[in-house]
Amino acid sequence: MRDILPIPPAAVRNQMQAIQQRFQKNVLPTYTRFDLVLDRGEGSRLWDVNGKCYLDFGAGIAVCALGHAHPEITRTLTEQSRKLVHVSNLYFQEPQGGLAERLVSLIGPGKVFFCNSGAEADEGLYKLARKFGHDEGRFEILTAENSFHGRTLAGISATGQAKIKKGFEPMVEGFRHIPFNNLAAARAALSPATAAILIEGVQGEGGVVPATAEYLLGLRQLCDEKKLLLLMDGVQCGHFRTGRFQSFQRILEGAANPAAAGFLPDGIAMAKALGGGFPMGAFWVRQPWADVLGAGTHASTFGGSPLACAVGLKVLEVIERDHLAENARQTGEFLKTELTALAAKYPRVVSQVRGLGLMIGIELAGDIPAFSAVDKAPAVQFINQLHEAGLLAIPAGARVVRLLPALNLSREEAAEGLGIIESIAARLSP
Ligand SMILES: Cc1ncc(COP(=O)(O)O)c(C=O)c1O
């Protein structure tokens, strides 16, 4: 593929190199970056500095819910920034109260704290659990194997993946991991010190693995029985990505068990799509625990600024007005059905397709011959080929290619992306 792509003119090559060299010299090398220098975007299209166009099925890892350069986000940012960008949380302001009210109405009775990222939202849940269990000497939080909860020290301690922790030991005390979707293992793992259980509704970094309805309902029952908090990390799978605001709402749809209708976790972490690209995070706490973190127990300078909350409100308004939850559901179903057919056609390339709404994982077969020559994860090699063919997607672990496009991805764009994925699968098929 590479040799049929036009070679960019020397001036552009130099610009690319100059940008990359500036990174190499001045930016900490914590990311393994793809060889792309992106310049601008519009909707689900991105352009690199060469002017090459890509269809974006990654959306900044589930962040850009409305795509790039959405005119209403731009307008809200501009108008609110003329009025009030930031005031301290020592004061009241309208947008934060409005967004909190909206989030509570989308989840259930409770209250919201605003912060700036997913890791910080999860951190709030850890503090909630600690405070909740404190007077009884309970502090331990059980999290799932293969989970991901961010890169702060508590975040990597909570994350159930050895590679994320390596080199940073000792971990923060009080986190233990249990097999995901295994209720008996959760029950068996409880100790007198356990205060909470934290899971993702759909594991994202762990390879797009949804929790089952039985697991969610079983955990709820277990937590009620043992007086534990049930906490959910909706940072990646939340905000209508699955077709409902929170993934548990989607997972429990149509569940026969009558407990499904009243299901609520006790805390939910949110970030990523909350600001549609403007950095923000939040966590919701269910009543009657919403006042456990009282005055003086938690804070964040930038959390819930008028600018962030005005954008957050606009993102929700556009999602509702443009029926994007329904689009995530329908376009996601279309993608999943077509990709499942593709897996049947090219079983030596794609072994499984799974996910909910516009959160889809394509698991690659274990022994794709064309990948054996290079010592790079198959998912990365596959994605490099997608990039060359004009499609962006996100790896999840070694063998899963993740699709997390904007919630307003059109059917035509979905079909175009599928065509690109199929062309690569056909080429790789032995
Ligand atoms: C489920 C989940 N939790 C937490 C995080 C951390 O979010 P952030 O990178 O905004 O700190 C992520 C990021 O990918 C995530 O997917």
The ligand as an ORCA input file, in Angstrom:
! r2SCAN-3c Opt
* xyz 0 1
  C     -12.474      3.234     31.777
  C     -11.478      4.337     31.939
  N     -11.296      4.879     33.142
  C     -10.422      5.877     33.345
  C      -9.658      6.369     32.304
  C      -8.696      7.470     32.559
  O      -9.152      8.634     31.989
  P      -8.165      9.888     31.799
  O      -7.159      9.482     30.769
  O      -9.061     11.015     31.357
  O      -7.535     10.138     33.115
  C      -9.811      5.831     31.031
  C      -8.999      6.304     29.915
  O      -8.871      5.680     28.884
  C     -10.740      4.779     30.844
  O     -10.923      4.213     29.650
*
